[in-house]
Amino acid sequence: MDGIFFSLEIVGTIAFAVSGAMAAMHKHLDIFGVLFCGIVTALGGGVIRDTLLGNLPPAMFKSYSYLITAVITGTVTFIAAKILNSKFETKAAAIDRVNNIFDAIGLGVFTVAGINLAANSGYADNAFFVIFLGMTTGCGGGIFRDICIREIPFVFSKRIYAVASLVGGCVYYIMHVYFDLNGVLAVACGIGTVFVLRLLASVFRWDLPKAY
């Protein structure tokens, strides 16, 4: 399973790096800002996760594969936007839909990866901590990204972002940790639940209730 999770985390890193870079470009940041937002979005949640688990320094500072992946992805995204130029600006709605897809993939992957690491670190019996850590891993980078671009963090305002992470995290925890079912099936169901909920929330504009 270690190889599967490494591959998934690389996929999640790419997805979140694209999401962060696109959000930065939408705010007209320069290439450094684009790369920084891509890196923060891709790796920020993992830094929080590793800090809470006491795995110091965090993985991004010990294995440069994640950092290099985020930098390359951010650079390619920036170059693609530079080549497309006017098309990138005029197709904001389409770009937002693509961004939501990448964001949903990253959220699902890192939610499950965070839960898996927490469970394997000896906290499998503490369901609240394990699932909370999964949500933090999935949502943390996006919160950092939104702060960097001076936006209210997406997770606090719309599209049941954290709720999707929590539901998918519960699915994975129950299947893999509680019932000890097939690991690959549990991973697929956990990620799939997060992904589907996020896309449905975006399409149908599901939001949690607000005071006014």
Rosetta silent file (secondary structure, phi, psi, omega in degrees, C-alpha in Angstrom):
SEQUENCE: MDGIFFSLEIVGTIAFAVSGAMAAMHKHLDIFGVLFCGIVTALGGGVIRDTLLGNLPPAMFKSYSYLITAVITGTVTFIAAKILNSKFETKAAAIDRVNNIFDAIGLGVFTVAGINLAANSGYADNAFFVIFLGMTTGCGGGIFRDICIREIPFVFSKRIYAVASLVGGCVYYIMHVYFDLNGVLAVACGIGTVFVLRLLASVFRWDLPKAY
SCORE:     score description
SCORE:     0.000 S_00000001
   1 L     0.000  -24.331 -178.386    0.000    0.000    0.000 S_00000001
   2 H   -60.177  -41.940  179.304    2.944    2.367    0.552 S_00000001
   3 H   -64.866  -37.936  178.582    3.606    2.539   -3.178 S_00000001
   4 H   -64.192  -45.259 -178.446   -0.066    3.205   -3.887 S_00000001
   5 H   -68.718  -34.331  176.046   -0.201    6.039   -1.376 S_00000001
   6 H   -63.094  -44.553  179.049    3.023    7.571   -2.699 S_00000001
   7 H   -62.687  -42.159  179.135    1.548    7.532   -6.212 S_00000001
   8 H   -63.657  -40.435 -179.500   -1.724    8.990   -4.941 S_00000001
   9 H   -67.384  -33.257  175.014    0.072   11.766   -3.088 S_00000001
  10 H   -65.544  -43.328  177.254    1.974   12.669   -6.253 S_00000001
  11 H   -61.372  -44.746  178.156   -1.355   12.830   -8.106 S_00000001
  12 H   -62.961  -38.670  177.609   -2.804   14.946   -5.293 S_00000001
  13 H   -61.928  -44.443  178.202    0.240   17.213   -5.338 S_00000001
  14 H   -62.385  -46.815 -177.489   -0.192   17.796   -9.079 S_00000001
  15 H   -61.373  -47.321 -178.775   -3.929   18.434   -8.694 S_00000001
  16 H   -71.197  -33.178  177.523   -3.542   20.912   -5.832 S_00000001
  17 H   -64.634  -40.368  175.459   -0.556   22.622   -7.474 S_00000001
  18 H   -62.353  -46.173 -179.330   -2.675   23.248  -10.587 S_00000001
  19 H   -59.612  -46.563 -179.362   -5.516   24.530   -8.405 S_00000001
  20 H   -66.598  -41.421  179.758   -3.243   26.880   -6.463 S_00000001
  21 H   -64.839  -41.822 -179.583   -1.452   28.160   -9.554 S_00000001
  22 H   -66.577  -39.042  176.928   -4.722   28.855  -11.374 S_00000001
  23 H   -63.565  -39.648  179.136   -6.147   30.724   -8.378 S_00000001
  24 H   -66.544  -41.179  179.705   -2.973   32.833   -8.217 S_00000001
  25 H   -67.601  -32.890  177.350   -3.087   33.638  -11.933 S_00000001
  26 H   -62.972  -27.237  177.317   -6.717   34.657  -11.609 S_00000001
  27 L   -92.817    7.322  177.108   -5.456   37.301   -9.139 S_00000001
  28 L    62.896   37.609  174.517   -2.748   38.357  -11.649 S_00000001
  29 L   -76.032  155.742  177.314    0.198   37.302   -9.481 S_00000001
  30 L   -77.675 -179.196 -172.451    3.655   37.064  -11.057 S_00000001
  31 H   -62.212  -35.681  177.694    5.422   33.748  -11.645 S_00000001
  32 H   -64.396  -43.890  178.525    6.889   33.644   -8.138 S_00000001
  33 H   -62.576  -38.279  178.508    3.433   34.193   -6.640 S_00000001
  34 H   -63.790  -47.677 -179.777    1.978   31.506   -8.907 S_00000001
  35 H   -66.171  -40.884 -179.820    4.620   28.962   -7.924 S_00000001
  36 H   -62.052  -45.729  179.071    4.390   29.874   -4.248 S_00000001
  37 H   -65.166  -37.350  176.851    0.598   29.457   -4.217 S_00000001
  38 H   -62.481  -44.377  179.938    0.912   26.172   -6.087 S_00000001
  39 H   -65.905  -46.939 -178.537    3.423   24.852   -3.550 S_00000001
  40 H   -61.627  -42.636  179.708    1.459   26.084   -0.532 S_00000001
  41 H   -65.012  -41.419 -176.435   -1.791   24.588   -1.827 S_00000001
  42 H   -73.763  -35.815 -169.373   -0.164   21.248   -2.640 S_00000001
  43 H  -116.240  -11.186 -176.108    1.962   20.831    0.469 S_00000001
  44 H   -60.937  -42.963  179.769    0.476   23.069    3.173 S_00000001
  45 H   -63.606  -36.976  177.908   -1.982   20.470    4.469 S_00000001
  46 H   -66.386  -33.967  177.565    0.781   17.885    4.726 S_00000001
  47 H   -65.224  -44.039  177.146    2.904   20.275    6.784 S_00000001
  48 H   -61.594  -45.742  179.826    0.041   20.731    9.265 S_00000001
  49 H   -57.470  -50.425 -177.023   -0.518   16.960    9.373 S_00000001
  50 H   -66.465  -34.583  178.107    3.139   16.148   10.021 S_00000001
  51 H   -65.305  -44.368  179.642    3.427   18.880   12.661 S_00000001
  52 H   -66.389  -31.795  179.022    0.420   17.533   14.582 S_00000001
  53 H   -83.668   -8.883 -177.981    1.823   13.997   14.359 S_00000001
  54 L    78.466   16.615  177.449    5.258   15.158   15.489 S_00000001
  55 L   -86.770   84.714 -175.087    6.890   14.040   12.225 S_00000001
  56 L  -115.394  143.340   -8.108    9.456   16.806   12.050 S_00000001
  57 L   -67.253  157.978 -179.443   10.691   18.192    9.818 S_00000001
  58 L   -56.182  159.882 -173.636    7.573   17.691    7.643 S_00000001
  59 H   -55.566  -35.435 -177.046    7.777   15.356    4.648 S_00000001
  60 H   -63.824  -21.500  179.390    8.119   18.199    2.115 S_00000001
  61 H   -96.084   -5.207  178.642   11.451   19.114    3.700 S_00000001
  62 L  -108.698  -34.692  178.123   12.728   15.529    3.772 S_00000001
  63 L  -120.332  109.967 -173.997   11.579   14.197    0.401 S_00000001
  64 H   -78.391   -0.411 -179.557   11.931   16.756   -2.368 S_00000001
  65 H   -61.368  -37.944  179.575    9.857   14.707   -4.798 S_00000001
  66 H   -68.550  -45.053 -179.738    6.697   16.496   -3.639 S_00000001
  67 H   -63.226  -45.602  179.779    8.258   19.951   -3.830 S_00000001
  68 H   -62.388  -41.679  178.406    9.769   19.305   -7.255 S_00000001
  69 H   -60.487  -44.108 -179.868    6.432   17.955   -8.500 S_00000001
  70 H   -64.985  -40.993 -179.795    4.612   21.072   -7.269 S_00000001
  71 H   -65.560  -46.143  179.844    7.189   23.420   -8.837 S_00000001
  72 H   -62.750  -43.964 -179.551    7.116   21.651  -12.199 S_00000001
  73 H   -62.892  -45.229  178.620    3.317   21.552  -12.197 S_00000001
  74 H   -62.123  -39.827  179.447    3.046   25.231  -11.300 S_00000001
  75 H   -65.150  -45.567  179.403    5.557   26.160  -13.992 S_00000001
  76 H   -62.758  -41.471  178.924    3.751   24.153  -16.678 S_00000001
  77 H   -62.643  -41.977  179.165    0.414   25.684  -15.636 S_00000001
  78 H   -63.753  -45.122 -179.822    1.912   29.185  -15.819 S_00000001
  79 H   -63.462  -42.445  179.152    3.432   28.559  -19.248 S_00000001
  80 H   -60.997  -42.983  178.625    0.166   27.116  -20.561 S_00000001
  81 H   -66.037  -36.356  179.620   -1.738   30.185  -19.352 S_00000001
  82 H   -65.738  -39.394  179.627    0.916   32.454  -20.881 S_00000001
  83 H   -69.537  -44.297 -179.660    0.576   30.725  -24.256 S_00000001
  84 H   -70.214  -35.264  175.043   -3.227   30.765  -24.155 S_00000001
  85 L    48.033 -102.228 -173.860   -3.170   34.352  -22.833 S_00000001
  86 H   -61.060  -34.819  179.118   -6.434   35.997  -23.962 S_00000001
  87 H   -63.612  -37.527  179.602   -8.262   32.657  -24.028 S_00000001
  88 H   -62.265  -39.607 -178.134   -7.327   32.111  -20.387 S_00000001
  89 H   -73.105  -37.310 -173.125   -8.844   35.465  -19.462 S_00000001
  90 H   -86.381  -10.283 -178.764  -12.051   35.103  -21.478 S_00000001
  91 L  -112.483   48.004 -175.762  -12.911   31.559  -20.394 S_00000001
  92 H   -60.478  -40.889 -177.874  -13.105   32.192  -16.665 S_00000001
  93 H   -65.513  -43.867  179.310  -16.166   29.956  -16.152 S_00000001
  94 H   -65.162  -40.887  179.390  -14.610   26.994  -17.968 S_00000001
  95 H   -63.770  -39.190  178.930  -11.336   27.480  -16.104 S_00000001
  96 H   -63.365  -38.694  177.693  -13.218   27.559  -12.808 S_00000001
  97 H   -65.069  -43.220  177.734  -14.881   24.226  -13.656 S_00000001
  98 H   -62.844  -42.809 -179.877  -11.510   22.659  -14.494 S_00000001
  99 H   -60.949  -39.343  178.656  -10.042   24.100  -11.305 S_00000001
 100 H   -62.974  -36.878  178.824  -12.877   22.540   -9.279 S_00000001
 101 H   -64.838  -48.676  178.834  -12.091   19.125  -10.741 S_00000001
 102 H   -61.905  -40.864 -179.347   -8.400   19.351   -9.817 S_00000001
 103 H   -64.302  -39.647  179.088   -9.318   20.694   -6.389 S_00000001
 104 H   -65.644  -39.158  177.498  -11.756   17.817   -5.792 S_00000001
 105 H   -62.852  -49.059 -179.380   -9.101   15.252   -6.748 S_00000001
 106 H   -61.130  -41.876 -179.798   -6.543   16.803   -4.413 S_00000001
 107 H   -61.802  -45.518  179.737   -9.032   17.043   -1.558 S_00000001
 108 H   -64.181  -45.843 -177.921  -10.002   13.390   -1.849 S_00000001
 109 H   -62.421  -48.212 -174.331   -6.441   12.106   -2.160 S_00000001
 110 H   -77.103  -25.106  173.060   -5.020   14.072    0.749 S_00000001
 111 H   -62.842  -50.051 -179.422   -7.986   13.396    3.022 S_00000001
 112 H   -67.178  -41.446  179.998   -7.482    9.656    2.643 S_00000001
 113 H   -63.483  -38.999  178.456   -3.681    9.913    2.775 S_00000001
 114 H   -64.836  -41.902  177.877   -3.859   11.933    6.004 S_00000001
 115 H   -64.707  -43.748 -179.388   -6.145    9.384    7.638 S_00000001
 116 H   -60.271  -45.050 -179.568   -3.950    6.503    6.515 S_00000001
 117 H   -65.793  -42.117  179.611   -0.791    8.100    7.938 S_00000001
 118 H   -63.491  -42.119  179.487   -2.476    8.977   11.230 S_00000001
 119 H   -65.075  -40.178  179.948   -3.852    5.435   11.595 S_00000001
 120 H   -74.212  -13.499  179.066   -0.462    3.912   10.805 S_00000001
 121 H   -89.515    6.040  175.012    1.186    6.210   13.356 S_00000001
 122 H   103.251   10.309 -177.272   -0.664    4.477   16.179 S_00000001
 123 H  -110.944   20.085 -174.980   -3.844    6.549   16.406 S_00000001
 124 L   -58.019  -30.848 -178.331   -6.227    4.176   14.619 S_00000001
 125 L   -78.742  -14.771 -179.772   -8.444    3.855   17.715 S_00000001
 126 L   -96.625   82.420 -173.719   -8.901    7.624   17.974 S_00000001
 127 H   -58.980  -41.793 -177.917  -11.456    8.081   15.218 S_00000001
 128 H   -61.125  -47.847 -178.366  -12.007   11.799   15.850 S_00000001
 129 H   -63.917  -44.314 -176.938   -8.317   12.651   15.654 S_00000001
 130 H   -63.550  -46.905 -179.129   -7.671   10.475   12.608 S_00000001
 131 H   -70.207  -38.651  176.221  -10.614   11.827   10.598 S_00000001
 132 H   -61.477  -40.444  179.730   -9.936   15.409   11.721 S_00000001
 133 H   -66.863  -36.469  175.629   -6.335   15.031   10.615 S_00000001
 134 H   -62.088  -44.818  178.020   -7.499   13.748    7.241 S_00000001
 135 H   -62.498  -42.078 -179.997   -9.731   16.790    6.810 S_00000001
 136 H   -63.816  -40.271  178.054   -6.915   19.108    7.879 S_00000001
 137 H   -62.794  -41.223 -178.565   -4.542   17.490    5.401 S_00000001
 138 H   -73.408  -36.600 -172.772   -7.076   17.923    2.608 S_00000001
 139 H   -97.736  -21.192 -171.987   -8.198   21.463    3.456 S_00000001
 140 H   -58.294  -45.389 -178.331   -5.092   23.043    4.985 S_00000001
 141 H   -63.261  -38.788  179.071   -3.315   23.918    1.736 S_00000001
 142 H   -66.154  -34.918  177.154   -6.420   25.557    0.290 S_00000001
 143 H   -65.028  -45.726  177.665   -6.790   27.715    3.405 S_00000001
 144 H   -60.017  -43.038  179.952   -3.185   28.893    3.074 S_00000001
 145 H   -58.503  -48.672 -176.526   -3.746   29.575   -0.640 S_00000001
 146 H   -66.078  -34.622  175.780   -6.834   31.693   -0.046 S_00000001
 147 H   -64.558  -41.196 -179.241   -5.093   33.693    2.670 S_00000001
 148 H   -63.090  -34.140 -178.415   -2.195   34.369    0.288 S_00000001
 149 L  -100.107   15.202  173.571   -4.537   35.730   -2.393 S_00000001
 150 L    60.338   48.169  175.011   -6.595   37.697    0.147 S_00000001
 151 L  -120.362  150.316  169.673   -9.771   35.643   -0.107 S_00000001
 152 L   -64.196  126.472 -177.591  -12.006   34.266    2.631 S_00000001
 153 L   -49.470  130.802 -176.951  -10.951   30.608    2.725 S_00000001
 154 H   -53.373  -36.792 -174.894  -13.207   28.569    0.461 S_00000001
 155 H   -63.907  -23.087 -176.503  -13.643   25.948    3.153 S_00000001
 156 H   -97.368   -3.675 -169.894  -15.440   28.458    5.406 S_00000001
 157 L  -122.582  -36.306 -174.735  -17.795   29.985    2.890 S_00000001
 158 L  -160.386  166.991  170.660  -19.289   27.664    0.276 S_00000001
 159 L    64.043   33.904  174.470  -19.688   24.358   -1.556 S_00000001
 160 L    36.421   47.266 -175.860  -19.514   22.024    1.527 S_00000001
 161 H   -61.539  -58.910 -178.332  -15.748   21.727    1.107 S_00000001
 162 H   -68.207  -33.868  179.308  -14.807   20.467    4.562 S_00000001
 163 H   -62.667  -41.654  177.311  -18.017   18.438    4.854 S_00000001
 164 H   -60.275  -41.299  178.406  -17.127   16.509    1.704 S_00000001
 165 H   -63.652  -43.866 -179.569  -13.712   15.777    3.207 S_00000001
 166 H   -64.385  -43.538 -179.210  -15.250   14.623    6.488 S_00000001
 167 H   -64.397  -48.014  178.233  -17.805   12.354    4.799 S_00000001
 168 H   -63.191  -37.132  177.301  -15.209   10.771    2.519 S_00000001
 169 H   -64.055  -40.216  177.253  -12.834   10.442    5.448 S_00000001
 170 H   -63.880  -40.933  178.808  -15.500    8.632    7.478 S_00000001
 171 H   -59.678  -47.136 -178.863  -16.151    6.262    4.574 S_00000001
 172 H   -65.683  -44.334 -177.997  -12.447    5.385    4.336 S_00000001
 173 H   -61.871  -46.815 -178.527  -12.003    5.063    8.106 S_00000001
 174 H   -63.290  -43.636 -177.146  -15.029    2.798    8.547 S_00000001
 175 H   -70.670  -45.747 -171.195  -14.125    0.566    5.614 S_00000001
 176 H   -91.196  -45.234 -175.363  -10.374    0.278    6.177 S_00000001
 177 H   -86.072  -48.348 -174.363   -9.748    0.867    9.883 S_00000001
 178 H   -76.307  -49.492 -177.656  -12.998   -0.265   11.522 S_00000001
 179 L   -96.894   -6.935  177.447  -14.025   -3.161    9.258 S_00000001
 180 L    54.428   45.625  178.114  -10.524   -3.868    7.893 S_00000001
 181 L   -81.415  176.478 -179.623  -11.786   -4.248    4.329 S_00000001
 182 L   -51.311  127.904 -175.230   -9.618   -4.321    1.205 S_00000001
 183 H   -61.360  -44.110 -177.883   -7.290   -1.313    1.311 S_00000001
 184 H   -64.336  -42.161  179.023   -7.536   -0.439   -2.385 S_00000001
 185 H   -63.790  -42.472  179.616  -11.340   -0.603   -2.308 S_00000001
 186 H   -63.462  -42.248  178.099  -11.471    1.572    0.801 S_00000001
 187 H   -61.251  -47.005 -178.734   -9.124    4.140   -0.783 S_00000001
 188 H   -61.841  -42.942 -179.391  -11.198    4.238   -3.968 S_00000001
 189 H   -68.837  -39.692  179.247  -14.466    4.655   -2.053 S_00000001
 190 H   -64.468  -50.703  179.311  -13.053    7.332    0.241 S_00000001
 191 H   -64.131  -42.921 -179.337  -11.550    9.409   -2.572 S_00000001
 192 H   -61.301  -38.694  179.242  -14.581    8.802   -4.791 S_00000001
 193 H   -63.767  -46.442  178.616  -16.978   10.022   -2.088 S_00000001
 194 H   -61.660  -46.781 -176.834  -15.062   13.260   -1.598 S_00000001
 195 H   -61.102  -47.958 -177.660  -14.719   13.805   -5.347 S_00000001
 196 H   -65.641  -44.242  179.467  -18.391   13.194   -6.135 S_00000001
 197 H   -61.550  -41.629  179.923  -19.661   15.344   -3.250 S_00000001
 198 H   -64.733  -43.388 -179.955  -17.388   18.229   -4.242 S_00000001
 199 H   -68.377  -41.147  177.504  -18.467   18.123   -7.882 S_00000001
 200 H   -63.028  -39.726  178.521  -22.149   17.801   -6.989 S_00000001
 201 H   -63.967  -36.728  178.686  -21.808   20.738   -4.601 S_00000001
 202 H   -71.206  -42.462 -177.926  -20.216   22.809   -7.367 S_00000001
 203 H   -68.487  -45.840 -175.464  -22.787   21.854   -9.996 S_00000001
 204 H   -97.182    2.571  176.418  -25.856   22.302   -7.793 S_00000001
 205 L    56.240   49.895  176.344  -24.318   25.077   -5.659 S_00000001
 206 L   -75.845  130.952  176.553  -24.863   23.343   -2.347 S_00000001
 207 L  -132.466  154.192  171.814  -23.938   25.518    0.625 S_00000001
 208 L   -76.701  155.819 -179.296  -24.247   25.135    4.365 S_00000001
 209 L   -60.419  144.667  175.722  -26.757   27.458    6.076 S_00000001
 210 L  -118.945  157.845 -178.569  -25.590   30.981    6.900 S_00000001
 211 L   -63.747  -39.861  178.544  -26.933   33.376    9.520 S_00000001
 212 L  -162.970    0.000    0.000  -27.853   35.954    6.850 S_00000001
